[in-house]
Amino acid sequence: MELIFATYNPHKLYEIRNALGNKYTVQGLGDLNEKEIPETGNTIEENSLIKAEYIFKKYQKACFSDDTGLEVSILNNEPGIFSARYAGSGKTEDNINLLLKNLIGQKNRKARFKTIITFFNENGKHFVFEGIVHGKIILEKKGTEGFGYDPIFKPNGYRETFAQMPLDEKNKISHRGIALRKFLNNLVSK
Ligand code: ITT
């Protein structure tokens, strides 16, 4: 089955291709030479819908988007929808440093990743799938796998950060993995 994934993020594309296996051919926006879709929504749900709807309207093909945010409790759920551009530069290094700075001296380091996948089928009907993983922000970066905030996020019940886990293991428990399995069950059940 062919699917368009409305993302520019090569790491997300890699994770999703890895989790879906070779029954699915997934094209990213880079493969389609698409320009970046402005995320003008106020919530993760809205931004997820904006990306998927834009691509469905243009291509009239089955497509999906993933909008993800890291929500830190004590920071009123920031960075949330600003996760990719928290420090302004768009650089992961700067985002992580700003977050660690904002949490200096903070005992409550509870955080969660939330992913919303919005899927449009070939008839233009859409479905929404949510994945959440709870954890905490550690004091300094650990690990080199994954991307984004993975080196400072330790899921509850684990000793390692997402960046210390092989991708297979991250996919088993991650926000994206959870949302993706719900999405897959929906695809298969049709
Ligand atoms: P697209 O909108 O093109 O899909 P993006 O990188 O702009 O790509 P988001 O707005 O959904 O995507 O993501 C916000 C940021 O959250 C992202 O740039 C990463 O820094 C971070 N992020 C998303 N998923 C993550 C994950 O699994 N692990 C760690 N950080 C993640």
Residues whose N, C-alpha, C, O or C-beta is under 5 A from the ligand:
A	BS01	ITT	A6 T7 Y8 N9 D66 D67 T68 S83 A84 F147 G148 Y149 D150
